[in-house]
Amino acid sequence: MTETIYYLTGRGGQLNTGLGEGLLDRGVSLAGREMSGDFMKLAFQAQLDLISRDLQDSFWHENAKVIAVSYGAYLLLHVLADLAPFPGHILLLSPVLGGFTDAKTMRDFSPPRSKRLMELSGNSDFPNPVKMEVHVGDQDWQSPSQMVIDFCNTVECEHTIVKGKGHELGKGYVGSLIDKWLLS
């Protein structure tokens, strides 16, 4: 029987391209949400409600595997913040954890509820998933590595800071990581 992974893409992503294509090439089947089209036209809470229903209906068990990238990870973490600790395996790639300003590049980003995740983790109020690992580039302005380290330390999850990488971790790094993760 083919393993099904729940996958939340980054903004503009599709389930069958990029990382999704790499997963399909490895013989897994995919369910999830694309951060594009009609889904992105929904209100923030409606997006969270759909993801929550998906997870609870089909992926709320110890053998479940969930992958989320960038803004998809942001939505996933908001969903998980309101539920019991997730029993399966979660892999987050370059997760957005909140709003930030990068003075060096003069860029800023402020998603809905931008302070919530860091506040919950800082107060030890985030329900720690059973097994979650996070990978982020040390040059990622959208997912600052120190923010990832702080979040992961408080929710007790593994984290890897990838030297010399930005928001895109690269096909070689991610491919190797996925091969190992699928065996876990």
N, C-alpha and C positions, 0 to 999 in steps of 0.2 A: 504494500500500500504506500502511495506517495505521501510524504510529509507535507503538510500545509503550514506555511509561515504567514503570520499577519504582518504586513508591511505598510508603514506610513512613509510616503516619499517626502522629500523636501519640496519647497515651493516650486511649482511648475513641473514637478516630476510626474512620471507615469509608471505604473506598475510593471510594464513590460520593456522598459528601456533602462539603460545605465545599470545600476545595482540590481534592479528587478530582472533585467535580461541575464545578468550574471547568476542570479539565483535560479532562474528557470533553466539555464544551461547546466546547472548542477543537479537537475532532476527533481527539484521541489516544486510544489504548487503554491501559488500566492493568493492570498485574500488581503484586503486592506482598503486603504483610501489614498487617492491621488490628491495632492495639494494643488489642484487646478480645476478649471471648468466650474460646473455647477456646485461642487462641494465648497469651493472657496467663495461662492456667492452667498452661502448660508451665514447666519449670525454665528458668532463665536460659540455661544452656548449650544446651538443646534449642532455644530461640528463636534463638540465634546460629547453630546448626547448620542450621536451616531457611533462614534468610536467606542463609547462605553457599552452600548448595546452589542456591538460587534464582539467585543472582548468577552462580555459576560455570557453571551449566547453560545459562543463557539470556542473561545480560547482561554477560559478561566480554569486551567488545570495545570498540574505540575510538569507535564510534558510539552506544554505550549511554548512556542518560540515566536518572539515579537522583535522586529527590527524597525527602528524609526530614525529618520535622518532630519537634521536641522529643524525646521518649523514643525514637521511631523512629530518630532520628539517633544517639542514644546507642548503640542496638543496632547500627546500621550501622557506626559507627566502631569498635566492639569487633570486629566481623567483619573489617573492613579491616585492623585492627592485626595480624592473623595471616596475611595474604595478601600477595602481591606487590602493588606499586602498581596501583591500579585504573586501567584504561586509558581509561575513558569520562568522561562529564561528571556531576558531582555538584552538587546544590543542597541546602544545609541551611538550614532555617528554624528559628530559635530552638532550636538544638541544646542538649540537656543534655550537659554534658561531664564531670560528676562530682558529688560531694556538696558541699554548701555550707550555711552558716548565714547568714541575713540578720538581723543584730542589730536593725536598725531595725524590721522587721516581725515579728520573733520567729518566723520560719519557718525550718524546716530540711528538708533532703532528702538521703537517702543511698541511692542505688541500688546494686545489686550491683557489686563491683569499682570502687568509686567513685573511687579514686585512679589507676587504671591509665592512662587516656587522657592525663592531664596528666603523669604520670611518663614515659610513652613519648615524648611530644612534647618534654618538657623534656630528655630524654637523647638527642634526635634519633634515636629508635628507631622512630618511627611511619613506615610506608612511605607517603611522600607521594603522594597520587593525582595523576594527570596534570593534571586540571582540576577544581578544587573551589572553590565559592564559598559563603560563609556570610553570612546576614543575621540580625541580632538587634536588638531594641529596647534603647535605652540605659536603660530603666527595668524591664528584665526580671529579676525576682528569681530565676527558675528557671534562667536562662542568663545569668549576670553578664557584662556586656560586656567587662570587663577579662580575664576568663578566656577569652572567645572571641578577643580580640585576641592574648593570649599564645599560645594554641593555634595560631591561624592564622599567626602570625609564624614559629613553629618548623616547621610543616608546609608552609610556603610556599604558602598559598592566599589567594585574595581574600576580603576581609571588608568588610561594610558595617554600621555602627552606625546604626540608624534613630532619629533624634531624636524624643522624645516618645512612644515606643511601649514597651509592655511585652511580655509573652510572645506576645500576639496582635498581629501586625504590621498587620492590617487588610486587608480585601478589596481596597481601592483600590491599596494599595502592592503586595500580593502579585500581584494581577491584572496590573498593569503589568510587574512583574518577570518573571512567567511568560511573558508575550508576548515579551519580549526574549530570555529564556533558551531558549525553544523554537526560536528562529531561530539560536542558536549551534551 
